Amino acid sequence: MAKLFDPIFEPLARPALARHGGMLPSEAAGVDLVLPATGAGGAIYSTNAISGSALACCRIVRTSDSAEMDIGYRTISRKIDIASAMAFKASPSDAILVKTWYDQSGNGNHATQTTQAKMPKLLAGRDAIIAGTRRADNTLANALPRYFDIPAGVAFNRLGNTKLMVFASSVSLQGMTPYEFPNNAQSDALLLSQSNAMSIRWYPGAVNDKTPAAKDVLEFYGMGTGATGSGIYRTTGTKSTITAPTTLAITGGYLGFSSVASAWNKAARQDYCLFAVYPSQLTDTQITDARTAAITAFGVPTSFDNNLIFVGDSITEGVYTDDNKTLPRLASAAVSASNKQIWNLGVAGQTMATIATNQATREGTLYSGSITGKNVFHLWAGTNDIIAGTGVASTVMGQIQTWVANRKAQGSSVRCVVGTCLPRTGFGAAGSAKDLDRQDLNTQIRNNASVNGYTVADFAADAVLGLVATTADTSIYPDGTHLSASAYEQYAAPISAAAINAALAS
C-alpha cells in the first residue's frame, strides 16, 4: 500500500543533494527536509532541517501577542509537529508565523525573518487547503490550498538554493482508506499563486509525453533566473518540456495543490508528486540522484491492473460533497477489482458536445495498453446539453455512440459504461419538453447498449434518484440538480460500481 501523508511537508531522503547542499557527510544518509525560509532581506531560501531530529525545527510567533515558541518533530512519524504549533494559538483567529527555520546540519545557517509582515504563515487543517470544492457545510472553500501563506513582499530566491516539497495524493487508493491529505481525484495542479490569481500552474497531464503512471515521482524544476529549463522529469528518466510556466519570479503567493475549474488539470493524477526547484549549478546527474533518493524514501513506482476513467460534468466531478465522497471515489472503492488507478475528468458545466470535441486530447490519452486488467471509461453526460436546448436527445446519443466507438478502438482491454440522465428542476415538471428529451435520451442509451457494446449505469431507473419529484428533496438534490454526499453513497455510487463490475467481467 502506498504511504500516505499528512497535509504538511514530508521528509525527503536526499543523500545525493546533501553532498551539494552544505550538509556534513556524516548526515548524508539521514532523511532530511529542505524547507523555504525567509532571510533578513525578505528573500525565500532554503535551510537544512533533519526530520526526526531531537532539535527544534523552527521558531514560531503568534500574532496576538508576539509570543514565540520552538516546535520540533513528532517522534514516530518524523513530521513537523504542526499540532503543537496550532495549539500555540491564543484564540482561533490567532495567526502562527514562522520566524526561524533552524539549520540542523551543524553549520549554524539558521534562517530568521524579523519582520512579521514577511514571515510565512503556518496553516494546517483540511479546510485550509481545499479550494474550488464545497466543504461539508456546502459552502465554497474560497481560500486557495496552501501550506505556507507567503507574504506578497517576499520574493523567491532560487539561485544557489534547493527547495524540495513532497506531496502525496491518493489516486489508486482513493475511497478505500481514510487519509489526511486532501488531494481529490478532480484536479491536482501544483501552483504558485498570488492574491488568488494563478501565476503558475503545473499540469502533469499536459506534457509532451505519456501521462505518468500511478505512483510516479514527478519533479517540476526551474534552472536559471527565468526557469528556461522548466520541465517535468519522470522516474523513467524521460524529460518532457513544457511551455509554461516560463518563470518562477513569483513575489508572494501560495504553494500547494489546487482544485481549480480547469479542464486539463482534471487529468493530473499521481500518487506521489515531488515539487522541486533546483539551483542552476546542479547537473542533470545530480537531479537524477535526487529523484532516486525520493523513490528510495517513498517507494518504487508500481504498475496498476485496472484503469478507471470517469468522464462527465459537475455531477461526476462532485459539487455538494467533500473530496472523499465524489462518485469516482465511492464507486471505485466498491469495485471488486484491486490495484486500480482512478481518474475524475468531471468538469462543471461540460456538455456531451464538449466531451466529444476534447476526447482525443483528454480521456483518450489516459488509455493504458500495458495493464493486465481493463481500461474502463465511465461516461455520464447529457444533462447540460438538454438544459441548453430542446430536441437534442438524438444528437447527444450520436455523440455518445461515436465516443464509445473511439474508446473501444483504442484496444481490446477497453470497456465502456454510459450513465442515464437524472431529472433536475431546470427541466421542469414530468412531461415537460426538456424532461421528455431526458427520457428520450435515456431510452436511446438503454436500447443502444447491446449494439454499441457498452454497459448502462441506469441512474434514472432508480426509484428515488430517477423521480422528478425527488429533485425537490434537498437531502438528495441540494440545489435541484446536483447530488448530495449521502445521495452518492446510497444511490449513485452503488449503481456505478455495479455497472463497472459488470464491464470488468465482460
Beta strands, then each sheet from edge to edge (+ up, - down):
strand 1: 12-13
strand 2: 31-38
strand 3: 43-50
strand 4: 58-62
strand 5: 68-71
strand 6: 96-101
strand 7: 111-112
strand 8: 121-122
strand 9: 148-156
strand 10: 163-168
strand 11: 189-194
strand 12: 197-202
strand 13: 217-221
strand 14: 231-233
strand 15: 239-241
strand 16: 251-258
strand 17: 272-277
strand 18: 306-312
strand 19: 340-346
strand 20: 375-380
strand 21: 414-419
strand 22: 455-457
sheet 1: 1+ 2- 3+ 9+ 8-
sheet 2: 1+ 2- 3+ 9+ 16- 11+ 12-
sheet 3: 5+ 4- 6+ 7-
sheet 4: 10+ 17- 13- 14+ 15-
sheet 5: 19+ 18+ 20+ 21+ 22+
end
